[in-house]
Structure formats: C-alpha cells, structure tokens
Amino acid sequence: MLDSTEAAGSGLGVFDGAVTATGGGGQLTLSTVSITTGLTVEITSGSLTMPAS
C-alpha cells in the first residue's frame, strides 16, 4: 500500500474524500466501515467530480 505522497509520485491516481457506510453520504460508500483481516469489503457506490479544464 502506498501513502498519498508515494502514489502521487508513481503516476497512480489518488482519490481523496470521505468514506462512509452505505447511506452515510461519503464520496465512497462501503457495505461496512468496520474492516478487519479476512473480511470481504463491498464498494456500494462512488463518485468523482473532476474540475473543468
């Protein structure tokens, strides 16, 4: 796993925003925000707004 500085320098995209459980209003919503080893995490929705060029 890369931190945001390493990811930005690698040419990989970086997504920065709120992560919430489904219905919580975050830009990225997960089936649960209680993540532990061995648990399957389901991304239920996501949104990304790009600035105008």
C-alpha distance matrix in Angstrom:
0.0 3.8 6.7 9.7 11.5 9.3 8.9 12.6 13.6 12.1 14.3 11.8 13.1 12.1 13.7 15.0 17.4 18.7 17.4 20.3 21.9 24.3 27.1 25.5 25.5 21.9 20.7 18.3 20.0 18.9 21.3 20.3 18.2 18.7 15.6 15.9 15.0 16.7 17.4 17.4 16.4 18.6 18.1 21.8 21.9 20.4 22.0 21.3 24.2 24.3 26.7 29.9 30.2
3.8 0.0 3.8 6.5 7.8 5.6 5.6 9.2 10.1 9.3 11.7 9.8 11.1 10.0 12.3 13.4 16.4 18.2 17.7 21.1 23.2 25.5 28.0 26.1 25.7 21.9 20.4 18.6 20.9 20.4 23.3 22.3 20.0 20.9 18.2 18.9 18.4 20.3 20.7 20.5 19.1 20.8 19.8 23.2 22.7 20.6 21.6 20.4 22.8 22.5 24.5 27.7 27.7
6.7 3.8 0.0 3.8 5.6 5.4 6.1 8.6 10.1 10.7 12.8 11.1 11.6 9.4 11.3 11.4 14.4 16.3 16.4 19.8 22.4 24.9 27.1 24.7 24.2 20.4 19.2 17.9 20.4 20.3 23.4 22.2 19.4 20.6 18.3 19.5 19.6 21.9 22.0 22.0 20.1 21.8 20.4 23.5 22.8 20.4 21.1 19.6 21.7 21.5 23.1 26.5 26.7
9.7 6.5 3.8 0.0 3.8 5.5 5.1 6.0 8.6 9.9 11.1 9.6 9.3 6.6 8.9 8.8 12.2 14.8 15.6 19.3 22.3 24.5 26.2 23.8 22.8 19.0 17.3 16.7 19.7 20.3 23.7 22.9 20.1 21.9 20.1 21.8 22.3 24.4 24.0 23.6 21.2 22.3 20.3 23.1 21.7 18.9 18.9 17.0 18.6 18.1 19.5 22.9 23.1
11.5 7.8 5.6 3.8 0.0 3.8 5.5 5.2 6.3 8.7 10.6 10.4 11.0 9.2 12.0 12.0 15.5 18.3 19.3 23.0 26.1 28.3 29.9 27.5 26.3 22.5 20.8 20.4 23.5 24.1 27.5 26.6 23.8 25.4 23.5 24.9 25.2 27.4 27.3 27.0 24.8 26.0 24.0 26.8 25.4 22.4 22.1 19.8 21.0 19.9 20.8 23.9 23.6
9.3 5.6 5.4 5.5 3.8 0.0 3.8 5.5 5.2 6.2 9.1 8.9 10.7 9.9 13.1 14.0 17.6 20.2 20.6 24.3 26.9 29.1 31.1 29.0 28.0 24.2 22.3 21.4 24.2 24.4 27.7 26.9 24.3 25.7 23.2 24.2 23.9 25.9 26.2 25.8 24.1 25.4 23.8 26.9 25.8 23.1 23.2 21.1 22.6 21.5 22.8 25.8 25.2
8.9 5.6 6.1 5.1 5.5 3.8 0.0 3.8 5.4 5.1 6.7 5.4 7.0 6.6 10.1 11.7 15.4 18.2 18.5 22.2 24.8 26.6 28.7 26.8 25.6 21.8 19.5 18.5 21.5 21.9 25.2 24.9 22.7 24.4 22.0 23.4 23.2 24.8 24.7 23.8 21.8 22.8 20.9 23.9 22.6 19.8 19.9 17.7 19.5 18.5 20.2 23.1 22.7
12.6 9.2 8.6 6.0 5.2 5.5 3.8 0.0 3.8 5.5 5.8 6.1 6.8 6.5 10.2 11.6 15.3 18.6 19.7 23.5 26.3 27.9 29.6 27.6 25.9 22.2 19.7 19.5 22.8 23.8 27.3 27.1 24.9 26.9 24.8 26.5 26.7 28.2 27.9 26.9 24.6 25.1 22.8 25.5 23.6 20.4 19.8 17.1 18.2 16.5 17.7 20.4 19.7
13.6 10.1 10.1 8.6 6.3 5.2 5.4 3.8 0.0 3.8 5.7 7.6 9.7 10.2 13.9 15.3 19.1 22.3 23.2 27.0 29.8 31.5 33.3 31.3 29.7 26.0 23.5 23.1 26.4 27.1 30.5 30.2 27.9 29.7 27.4 28.7 28.4 30.0 30.1 29.2 27.2 28.0 25.9 28.8 27.1 24.0 23.4 20.7 21.7 19.7 20.6 23.0 21.8
12.1 9.3 10.7 9.9 8.7 6.2 5.1 5.5 3.8 0.0 3.8 5.4 8.7 10.2 13.9 16.1 19.8 22.9 23.2 26.9 29.3 30.8 32.9 31.3 29.9 26.2 23.5 22.6 25.7 26.1 29.3 29.3 27.4 29.0 26.4 27.5 26.9 28.1 28.3 27.2 25.5 26.3 24.4 27.4 26.0 23.2 23.0 20.5 21.9 20.2 21.7 24.0 22.8
14.3 11.7 12.8 11.1 10.6 9.1 6.7 5.8 5.7 3.8 0.0 3.8 6.5 9.1 12.7 15.3 18.9 22.2 22.8 26.5 28.9 29.9 31.9 30.5 28.7 25.1 22.1 21.5 24.8 25.6 28.9 29.3 27.7 29.7 27.3 28.8 28.4 29.3 29.1 27.6 25.6 25.8 23.5 26.3 24.4 21.4 20.8 18.1 19.3 17.2 18.8 20.8 19.5
11.8 9.8 11.1 9.6 10.4 8.9 5.4 6.1 7.6 5.4 3.8 0.0 3.8 6.5 9.9 12.9 16.3 19.3 19.5 23.1 25.3 26.4 28.5 27.2 25.6 22.0 19.1 18.1 21.2 21.9 25.1 25.6 24.1 26.2 23.8 25.4 25.1 25.9 25.5 23.9 21.8 22.0 19.8 22.6 20.9 18.1 17.9 15.7 17.4 16.0 18.2 20.6 19.9
13.1 11.1 11.6 9.3 11.0 10.7 7.0 6.8 9.7 8.7 6.5 3.8 0.0 3.8 6.6 9.9 13.1 16.3 16.8 20.3 22.8 23.6 25.4 24.1 22.3 18.8 15.7 15.1 18.4 19.6 23.0 23.7 22.2 24.7 22.7 24.9 25.1 25.9 25.0 23.2 20.6 20.4 17.7 20.1 18.0 15.0 14.4 12.0 13.7 12.5 14.9 17.6 17.4
12.1 10.0 9.4 6.6 9.2 9.9 6.6 6.5 10.2 10.2 9.1 6.5 3.8 0.0 3.8 6.4 9.9 13.1 13.9 17.6 20.4 21.6 23.3 21.6 19.8 16.2 13.4 13.0 16.5 17.8 21.4 21.6 19.7 22.2 20.5 22.9 23.5 24.8 23.7 22.2 19.4 19.5 16.7 19.1 17.1 13.9 13.5 11.2 13.0 12.5 14.6 17.8 18.3
13.7 12.3 11.3 8.9 12.0 13.1 10.1 10.2 13.9 13.9 12.7 9.9 6.6 3.8 0.0 3.8 6.5 9.7 10.6 14.2 17.1 18.2 19.6 17.9 16.0 12.4 9.6 9.5 13.0 14.7 18.5 18.8 17.0 20.0 18.8 21.6 22.8 23.9 22.3 20.7 17.5 17.2 14.1 16.1 13.9 10.6 10.1 8.3 10.6 11.1 13.6 17.1 18.3
15.0 13.4 11.4 8.8 12.0 14.0 11.7 11.6 15.3 16.1 15.3 12.9 9.9 6.4 3.8 0.0 3.8 7.2 9.2 12.8 16.2 17.7 18.7 16.4 14.6 10.9 8.9 9.5 12.9 14.9 18.7 18.4 16.2 19.2 18.5 21.5 23.1 24.7 22.9 21.8 18.5 18.4 15.4 17.1 14.9 11.7 11.2 9.6 11.3 12.2 14.0 17.7 19.3
17.4 16.4 14.4 12.2 15.5 17.6 15.4 15.3 19.1 19.8 18.9 16.3 13.1 9.9 6.5 3.8 0.0 3.8 6.5 9.8 13.3 14.8 15.3 12.8 10.9 7.3 6.0 7.3 10.4 12.9 16.6 16.4 14.2 17.6 17.6 20.9 23.1 24.6 22.4 21.3 17.7 17.3 14.2 15.3 13.1 10.1 9.7 9.1 10.9 12.8 14.7 18.4 20.6
18.7 18.2 16.3 14.8 18.3 20.2 18.2 18.6 22.3 22.9 22.2 19.3 16.3 13.1 9.7 7.2 3.8 0.0 3.8 6.4 10.1 12.0 12.4 9.5 8.2 4.7 5.5 6.4 8.4 10.8 14.2 13.6 11.4 14.8 15.5 19.1 21.7 23.2 20.7 19.9 16.2 15.9 13.2 13.9 12.2 10.2 10.6 11.3 13.3 15.8 17.8 21.4 23.9
17.4 17.7 16.4 15.6 19.3 20.6 18.5 19.7 23.2 23.2 22.8 19.5 16.8 13.9 10.6 9.2 6.5 3.8 0.0 3.8 7.1 9.4 10.8 8.4 8.4 5.1 6.3 4.9 5.7 7.3 10.6 9.9 7.9 11.5 12.1 15.8 18.5 19.7 17.0 16.1 12.5 12.4 10.1 11.1 10.3 9.2 11.0 12.5 15.2 17.9 20.4 23.9 26.3
20.3 21.1 19.8 19.3 23.0 24.3 22.2 23.5 27.0 26.9 26.5 23.1 20.3 17.6 14.2 12.8 9.8 6.4 3.8 0.0 3.8 6.4 7.7 5.2 6.7 5.1 7.9 6.6 5.0 6.3 8.7 7.8 6.5 10.2 11.9 15.6 18.7 19.8 16.6 15.9 12.3 12.0 10.2 10.3 10.3 10.4 12.5 14.8 17.4 20.5 23.0 26.3 29.0
21.9 23.2 22.4 22.3 26.1 26.9 24.8 26.3 29.8 29.3 28.9 25.3 22.8 20.4 17.1 16.2 13.3 10.1 7.1 3.8 0.0 3.8 6.2 5.5 8.2 7.9 10.5 8.5 5.3 4.9 5.7 5.1 5.6 9.0 11.0 14.7 17.9 18.4 14.9 14.0 10.8 10.2 9.3 8.8 10.0 11.5 14.2 17.1 19.9 23.2 25.8 29.1 31.8
24.3 25.5 24.9 24.5 28.3 29.1 26.6 27.9 31.5 30.8 29.9 26.4 23.6 21.6 18.2 17.7 14.8 12.0 9.4 6.4 3.8 0.0 3.8 5.6 7.6 8.4 10.5 8.8 5.2 5.7 5.7 7.3 9.1 12.2 14.0 17.5 20.4 20.3 16.6 15.1 11.9 10.1 8.9 6.8 8.0 10.3 13.1 16.4 19.2 22.7 25.5 28.4 31.3
27.1 28.0 27.1 26.2 29.9 31.1 28.7 29.6 33.3 32.9 31.9 28.5 25.4 23.3 19.6 18.7 15.3 12.4 10.8 7.7 6.2 3.8 0.0 3.8 5.7 8.1 10.7 10.4 7.5 9.2 9.5 10.6 11.8 15.0 17.2 20.8 23.8 23.9 20.3 18.9 15.7 13.8 12.2 9.7 9.9 11.7 13.5 16.9 19.0 22.7 25.2 27.9 31.1
25.5 26.1 24.7 23.8 27.5 29.0 26.8 27.6 31.3 31.3 30.5 27.2 24.1 21.6 17.9 16.4 12.8 9.5 8.4 5.2 5.5 5.6 3.8 0.0 3.8 5.8 9.3 9.4 7.3 9.4 10.6 10.6 10.5 13.8 16.1 19.8 23.1 23.8 20.3 19.4 16.0 14.8 13.0 11.4 11.2 11.9 13.4 16.2 18.2 21.7 23.9 27.0 30.1
25.5 25.7 24.2 22.8 26.3 28.0 25.6 25.9 29.7 29.9 28.7 25.6 22.3 19.8 16.0 14.6 10.9 8.2 8.4 6.7 8.2 7.6 5.7 3.8 0.0 3.8 6.7 8.2 7.5 10.7 12.7 13.3 13.0 16.6 18.4 22.2 25.3 26.0 22.6 21.3 17.6 16.0 13.4 11.8 10.2 10.1 10.6 13.2 14.8 18.4 20.4 23.3 26.6
21.9 21.9 20.4 19.0 22.5 24.2 21.8 22.2 26.0 26.2 25.1 22.0 18.8 16.2 12.4 10.9 7.3 4.7 5.1 5.1 7.9 8.4 8.1 5.8 3.8 0.0 3.8 5.2 5.9 9.2 12.1 12.4 11.4 15.2 16.5 20.2 23.0 24.0 20.9 19.6 15.8 14.6 11.7 11.1 9.3 8.2 8.9 10.9 13.0 16.3 18.5 21.8 24.7
20.7 20.4 19.2 17.3 20.8 22.3 19.5 19.7 23.5 23.5 22.1 19.1 15.7 13.4 9.6 8.9 6.0 5.5 6.3 7.9 10.5 10.5 10.7 9.3 6.7 3.8 0.0 3.8 6.5 10.0 13.4 14.3 13.5 17.3 17.8 21.5 23.8 24.5 21.6 19.9 16.1 14.5 11.1 10.8 8.1 5.5 5.4 7.2 9.5 12.8 15.4 18.6 21.4
18.3 18.6 17.9 16.7 20.4 21.4 18.5 19.5 23.1 22.6 21.5 18.1 15.1 13.0 9.5 9.5 7.3 6.4 4.9 6.6 8.5 8.8 10.4 9.4 8.2 5.2 3.8 0.0 3.8 6.7 10.3 11.3 10.8 14.5 14.6 18.2 20.4 20.8 18.0 16.1 12.3 10.9 7.5 8.0 6.1 4.4 6.6 8.8 12.1 15.0 18.0 21.2 23.7
20.0 20.9 20.4 19.7 23.5 24.2 21.5 22.8 26.4 25.7 24.8 21.2 18.4 16.5 13.0 12.9 10.4 8.4 5.7 5.0 5.3 5.2 7.5 7.3 7.5 5.9 6.5 3.8 0.0 3.8 6.9 8.3 8.7 12.3 13.0 16.7 19.2 19.4 16.1 14.2 10.5 8.8 6.1 5.7 5.4 6.2 9.2 12.1 15.3 18.5 21.4 24.5 27.1
18.9 20.4 20.3 20.3 24.1 24.4 21.9 23.8 27.1 26.1 25.6 21.9 19.6 17.8 14.7 14.9 12.9 10.8 7.3 6.3 4.9 5.7 9.2 9.4 10.7 9.2 10.0 6.7 3.8 0.0 3.8 5.2 6.4 9.6 9.9 13.5 15.8 15.8 12.4 10.6 6.9 5.8 4.6 5.4 7.3 8.9 12.4 15.2 18.6 21.5 24.6 27.8 30.1
21.3 23.3 23.4 23.7 27.5 27.7 25.2 27.3 30.5 29.3 28.9 25.1 23.0 21.4 18.5 18.7 16.6 14.2 10.6 8.7 5.7 5.7 9.5 10.6 12.7 12.1 13.4 10.3 6.9 3.8 0.0 3.8 7.1 9.2 10.0 13.1 15.5 14.9 11.1 9.4 6.6 5.3 6.3 6.1 9.3 11.9 15.5 18.5 21.9 24.9 28.1 31.1 33.6
20.3 22.3 22.2 22.9 26.6 26.9 24.9 27.1 30.2 29.3 29.3 25.6 23.7 21.6 18.8 18.4 16.4 13.6 9.9 7.8 5.1 7.3 10.6 10.6 13.3 12.4 14.3 11.3 8.3 5.2 3.8 0.0 3.8 5.5 7.1 10.3 13.3 13.5 9.9 9.6 7.0 7.8 8.9 9.6 12.2 14.1 17.4 20.1 23.4 26.3 29.3 32.6 35.0
18.2 20.0 19.4 20.1 23.8 24.3 22.7 24.9 27.9 27.4 27.7 24.1 22.2 19.7 17.0 16.2 14.2 11.4 7.9 6.5 5.6 9.1 11.8 10.5 13.0 11.4 13.5 10.8 8.7 6.4 7.1 3.8 0.0 3.8 5.7 9.4 12.7 13.9 10.9 11.2 8.5 10.0 10.4 11.7 13.5 14.4 17.3 19.5 22.7 25.4 28.1 31.6 33.9
18.7 20.9 20.6 21.9 25.4 25.7 24.4 26.9 29.7 29.0 29.7 26.2 24.7 22.2 20.0 19.2 17.6 14.8 11.5 10.2 9.0 12.2 15.0 13.8 16.6 15.2 17.3 14.5 12.3 9.6 9.2 5.5 3.8 0.0 3.8 6.6 10.3 11.8 9.1 10.7 9.2 11.7 13.0 14.6 16.8 18.0 21.0 23.2 26.3 29.0 31.7 35.2 37.4
15.6 18.2 18.3 20.1 23.5 23.2 22.0 24.8 27.4 26.4 27.3 23.8 22.7 20.5 18.8 18.5 17.6 15.5 12.1 11.9 11.0 14.0 17.2 16.1 18.4 16.5 17.8 14.6 13.0 9.9 10.0 7.1 5.7 3.8 0.0 3.8 7.0 8.7 6.5 8.3 7.3 10.6 12.2 14.6 16.9 17.8 21.0 22.8 26.2 28.5 31.3 34.8 36.7
15.9 18.9 19.5 21.8 24.9 24.2 23.4 26.5 28.7 27.5 28.8 25.4 24.9 22.9 21.6 21.5 20.9 19.1 15.8 15.6 14.7 17.5 20.8 19.8 22.2 20.2 21.5 18.2 16.7 13.5 13.1 10.3 9.4 6.6 3.8 0.0 3.8 6.3 5.7 8.8 9.4 13.0 15.2 17.8 20.3 21.2 24.5 26.2 29.6 31.7 34.5 38.0 39.7
15.0 18.4 19.6 22.3 25.2 23.9 23.2 26.7 28.4 26.9 28.4 25.1 25.1 23.5 22.8 23.1 23.1 21.7 18.5 18.7 17.9 20.4 23.8 23.1 25.3 23.0 23.8 20.4 19.2 15.8 15.5 13.3 12.7 10.3 7.0 3.8 0.0 3.8 5.6 8.8 10.4 14.2 16.6 19.6 22.1 23.0 26.3 27.7 31.3 33.1 36.1 39.5 40.8
16.7 20.3 21.9 24.4 27.4 25.9 24.8 28.2 30.0 28.1 29.3 25.9 25.9 24.8 23.9 24.7 24.6 23.2 19.7 19.8 18.4 20.3 23.9 23.8 26.0 24.0 24.5 20.8 19.4 15.8 14.9 13.5 13.9 11.8 8.7 6.3 3.8 0.0 3.8 6.6 9.4 12.9 15.9 18.7 21.6 22.9 26.4 28.1 31.8 33.7 36.9 40.1 41.5
17.4 20.7 22.0 24.0 27.3 26.2 24.7 27.9 30.1 28.3 29.1 25.5 25.0 23.7 22.3 22.9 22.4 20.7 17.0 16.6 14.9 16.6 20.3 20.3 22.6 20.9 21.6 18.0 16.1 12.4 11.1 9.9 10.9 9.1 6.5 5.7 5.6 3.8 0.0 3.8 6.3 9.7 12.8 15.3 18.4 20.0 23.6 25.7 29.4 31.5 34.8 38.0 39.7
17.4 20.5 22.0 23.6 27.0 25.8 23.8 26.9 29.2 27.2 27.6 23.9 23.2 22.2 20.7 21.8 21.3 19.9 16.1 15.9 14.0 15.1 18.9 19.4 21.3 19.6 19.9 16.1 14.2 10.6 9.4 9.6 11.2 10.7 8.3 8.8 8.8 6.6 3.8 0.0 3.8 6.5 9.9 12.5 15.6 17.4 21.1 23.3 27.1 29.2 32.7 35.7 37.4
16.4 19.1 20.1 21.2 24.8 24.1 21.8 24.6 27.2 25.5 25.6 21.8 20.6 19.4 17.5 18.5 17.7 16.2 12.5 12.3 10.8 11.9 15.7 16.0 17.6 15.8 16.1 12.3 10.5 6.9 6.6 7.0 8.5 9.2 7.3 9.4 10.4 9.4 6.3 3.8 0.0 3.8 6.6 9.4 12.2 13.9 17.5 19.8 23.5 25.8 29.2 32.3 34.1
18.6 20.8 21.8 22.3 26.0 25.4 22.8 25.1 28.0 26.3 25.8 22.0 20.4 19.5 17.2 18.4 17.3 15.9 12.4 12.0 10.2 10.1 13.8 14.8 16.0 14.6 14.5 10.9 8.8 5.8 5.3 7.8 10.0 11.7 10.6 13.0 14.2 12.9 9.7 6.5 3.8 0.0 3.8 6.0 9.1 11.4 15.2 17.8 21.5 24.1 27.6 30.4 32.4
18.1 19.8 20.4 20.3 24.0 23.8 20.9 22.8 25.9 24.4 23.5 19.8 17.7 16.7 14.1 15.4 14.2 13.2 10.1 10.2 9.3 8.9 12.2 13.0 13.4 11.7 11.1 7.5 6.1 4.6 6.3 8.9 10.4 13.0 12.2 15.2 16.6 15.9 12.8 9.9 6.6 3.8 0.0 3.8 5.8 7.6 11.4 14.1 17.7 20.3 23.8 26.7 28.7
21.8 23.2 23.5 23.1 26.8 26.9 23.9 25.5 28.8 27.4 26.3 22.6 20.1 19.1 16.1 17.1 15.3 13.9 11.1 10.3 8.8 6.8 9.7 11.4 11.8 11.1 10.8 8.0 5.7 5.4 6.1 9.6 11.7 14.6 14.6 17.8 19.6 18.7 15.3 12.5 9.4 6.0 3.8 0.0 3.8 7.2 10.8 14.1 17.5 20.5 24.0 26.6 29.0
21.9 22.7 22.8 21.7 25.4 25.8 22.6 23.6 27.1 26.0 24.4 20.9 18.0 17.1 13.9 14.9 13.1 12.2 10.3 10.3 10.0 8.0 9.9 11.2 10.2 9.3 8.1 6.1 5.4 7.3 9.3 12.2 13.5 16.8 16.9 20.3 22.1 21.6 18.4 15.6 12.2 9.1 5.8 3.8 0.0 3.8 7.1 10.6 13.8 16.9 20.3 22.8 25.4
20.4 20.6 20.4 18.9 22.4 23.1 19.8 20.4 24.0 23.2 21.4 18.1 15.0 13.9 10.6 11.7 10.1 10.2 9.2 10.4 11.5 10.3 11.7 11.9 10.1 8.2 5.5 4.4 6.2 8.9 11.9 14.1 14.4 18.0 17.8 21.2 23.0 22.9 20.0 17.4 13.9 11.4 7.6 7.2 3.8 0.0 3.8 6.9 10.4 13.4 16.7 19.5 21.9
22.0 21.6 21.1 18.9 22.1 23.2 19.9 19.8 23.4 23.0 20.8 17.9 14.4 13.5 10.1 11.2 9.7 10.6 11.0 12.5 14.2 13.1 13.5 13.4 10.6 8.9 5.4 6.6 9.2 12.4 15.5 17.4 17.3 21.0 21.0 24.5 26.3 26.4 23.6 21.1 17.5 15.2 11.4 10.8 7.1 3.8 0.0 3.8 6.7 10.0 13.2 15.8 18.5
21.3 20.4 19.6 17.0 19.8 21.1 17.7 17.1 20.7 20.5 18.1 15.7 12.0 11.2 8.3 9.6 9.1 11.3 12.5 14.8 17.1 16.4 16.9 16.2 13.2 10.9 7.2 8.8 12.1 15.2 18.5 20.1 19.5 23.2 22.8 26.2 27.7 28.1 25.7 23.3 19.8 17.8 14.1 14.1 10.6 6.9 3.8 0.0 3.8 6.5 9.9 12.7 15.1
24.2 22.8 21.7 18.6 21.0 22.6 19.5 18.2 21.7 21.9 19.3 17.4 13.7 13.0 10.6 11.3 10.9 13.3 15.2 17.4 19.9 19.2 19.0 18.2 14.8 13.0 9.5 12.1 15.3 18.6 21.9 23.4 22.7 26.3 26.2 29.6 31.3 31.8 29.4 27.1 23.5 21.5 17.7 17.5 13.8 10.4 6.7 3.8 0.0 3.8 6.6 9.3 12.1
24.3 22.5 21.5 18.1 19.9 21.5 18.5 16.5 19.7 20.2 17.2 16.0 12.5 12.5 11.1 12.2 12.8 15.8 17.9 20.5 23.2 22.7 22.7 21.7 18.4 16.3 12.8 15.0 18.5 21.5 24.9 26.3 25.4 29.0 28.5 31.7 33.1 33.7 31.5 29.2 25.8 24.1 20.3 20.5 16.9 13.4 10.0 6.5 3.8 0.0 3.8 6.5 8.7
26.7 24.5 23.1 19.5 20.8 22.8 20.2 17.7 20.6 21.7 18.8 18.2 14.9 14.6 13.6 14.0 14.7 17.8 20.4 23.0 25.8 25.5 25.2 23.9 20.4 18.5 15.4 18.0 21.4 24.6 28.1 29.3 28.1 31.7 31.3 34.5 36.1 36.9 34.8 32.7 29.2 27.6 23.8 24.0 20.3 16.7 13.2 9.9 6.6 3.8 0.0 3.8 6.4
29.9 27.7 26.5 22.9 23.9 25.8 23.1 20.4 23.0 24.0 20.8 20.6 17.6 17.8 17.1 17.7 18.4 21.4 23.9 26.3 29.1 28.4 27.9 27.0 23.3 21.8 18.6 21.2 24.5 27.8 31.1 32.6 31.6 35.2 34.8 38.0 39.5 40.1 38.0 35.7 32.3 30.4 26.7 26.6 22.8 19.5 15.8 12.7 9.3 6.5 3.8 0.0 3.8
30.2 27.7 26.7 23.1 23.6 25.2 22.7 19.7 21.8 22.8 19.5 19.9 17.4 18.3 18.3 19.3 20.6 23.9 26.3 29.0 31.8 31.3 31.1 30.1 26.6 24.7 21.4 23.7 27.1 30.1 33.6 35.0 33.9 37.4 36.7 39.7 40.8 41.5 39.7 37.4 34.1 32.4 28.7 29.0 25.4 21.9 18.5 15.1 12.1 8.7 6.4 3.8 0.0
